[in-house]
Amino acid sequence: MTMASLGWAVVWIDLALARLAPSYAPDLSVAAWIACAFGVVGLLAVVWAVRAKLAWLLVLLVPTIANATLIAAPWALAALRHPSSISANG
């Protein structure tokens, strides 16, 4: 979960800088790929920590989902940057 928190911190700090101080903000794609790297490391940690008990699997579900969303961050943020690529019908 630490990796997911660090990855989302990178994304949100970049978005805040883009809004408050655009001259200091790095490109959004750079932040998204850094966040994706945190997500991959976090997902590897989840796979390494898996135990065979159902309760442990339920506990690991939260960081698994959090890290998986970070892996999808570059594509989701690219869609936000270029809204014309999103279809009107969903």
Secondary structure, 3 states (H helix, E strand, C coil): CHHHHHHHHHHHHHHHHHHHCCCCCCCHHHHHHHHHHHHHHHHHHHHHHCCCCHHHHHHHHHHHHHHHHHHCHHHHHHHHHCHHHCCCCC
